[in-house]
Amino acid sequence: MQWLLAVVIYSSFIKSTLTSFTPVVQKSVQTRPVPINLATNVPVMVVVLLFAVSVIILAVYVFMKIPSAVAKTSKKIVHEVAESSVPIVLHAQHLPQTKQNERKVIFRMTVLIKVLIILLPIIAAYCSQFIASQVLQFSVSMYLSLLLAACTTVFFLLQYVVARLLSVVKQELW
């Protein structure tokens, strides 16, 4: 939600930038559509109804699957970044490359990446004050950004508390 808010905040800037690079197209004359009376045309009404129901079912399915897909992909990416940075961090800290040191560094890098995921949209919302035309007022965008950041922080902290209570291994956390 934080990143979606950041995109919404900058949408007027993005739109003005894109329209400045696209060619101007002359609008053609609009023709009036021919009205179809669905009450008397039962087969068309059945097809439209089936299409509407299938679109609603598909939308519900997609909205149910998106959070789990995002969580799995995010976990994979965060852990790959953390694991690939282990040799560099251990070398910079002059520590031997042992399993215990690797686990500590991976956990710390994961927490650092989560903090960056929370802070970057706040920074983007703060920088939106320098845009000439804004979709949202600066104060509204900052309040919303801070509220979403607080919610995300609470969710991450709850994740660690529940994992601690249930004795979940740190490497299994996203």
C-alpha positions, -999 to +999 in steps of 0.1 A: +000+000+000+029+024+007+043+019-027+009+023-043+005+056-024+039+067-037+028+060-073-005+078-067+013+109-053+035+111-084+008+102-109+003+138-121+041+141-126+042+108-144+013+117-166+027+151-175+060+136-183+045+109-205+022+133-223+052+156-231+068+127-250+038+113-268+026+128-301-007+147-302-035+127-320-064+145-336-097+133-324-121+119-350-158+125-351-177+103-327-206+082-340-235+074-318-237+038-307-268+018-316-287+009-284-295-028-279-325-036-258-313-064-235-347-071-221-360-085-254-327-101-264-324-130-239-294-148-254-273-116-253-284-109-218-274-144-207-240-140-223-234-106-207-245-120-173-222-150-176-193-127-186-200-103-156-201-132-131-169-147-145-151-114-143-162-110-107-150-145-098-117-139-115-112-106-097-119-123-063-095-151-071-067-126-082-072-105-051-070-136-029-038-148-047-019-115-050-008-112-013+006-147-011+024-143-044+039-109-034+050-124+000+067-154-016+084-134-043+095-107-017+109-134+006+128-150-022+143-117-034+152-104+001+169-136+011+188-138-022+201-102-017+209-109+019+227-142+012+247-127-017+259-098+004+272-121+032+308-125+019+311-088+014+298-078+048+319-105+066+350-093+047+343-057+056+338-065+093+369-088+093+349-117+106+355-154+097+330-169+073+312-194+097+276-206+096+268-186+128+283-154+114+264-160+081+231-164+099+236-132+119+245-112+088+216-126+068+192-118+096+206-082+100+205-076+062+169-089+060+159-064+087+178-036+070+161-043+037+127-043+055+135-009+070+145+004+036+112-009+021+094+011+048+115+043+046+117+048+008+080+055+003+081+080+032+111+098+015+092+097-018+062+113-002+083+140+014+100+148-019+065+152-035+063+187-020+087+198-048+062+188-075+042+217-090+009+199-095+000+173-069-028+148-068-029+149-030-020+178-007+015+174+008+002+171+044-024+144+034+002+124+015+027+126+044+000+116+070-011+087+048+025+076+042+034+078+079+002+059+088+010+031+063+046+030+074+035+026+110+011-002+100+039-019+081+062-016+111+036-030+134+031-060+110+068-067+108+071-065+146+041-088+151+057-112+127+089-114+148+069-116+181+047-145+168+078-162+153+095-160+186+065-173+205+061-202+181+098-209+179+101-203+142+136-202+128+147-167+118+157-179+083+120-188+076+108-153+082+102-129+054 
